[in-house]
């Protein structure tokens, strides 16, 4: 029973953490993208690109290619 409770708490924590990800930066590089239609993996990849050291034009090109 303790394992079930711990697993449930862990799952809820992971869910709430993913729901709280700041996706506002995505609209800067791909303004017409509905973030709610993207998978968690796609959002994480895009956020990695946003926080990379590439130039803004490179980031924009990669992000727009990913969301098409």
Secondary structure, 3 states (H helix, E strand, C coil): CHHHHHHHHHHHHHHHHHHCCCCHHHHHHCCCCCHHHCCHHHHHHHHHHHCCCCCHHHHHHHHHHHHC
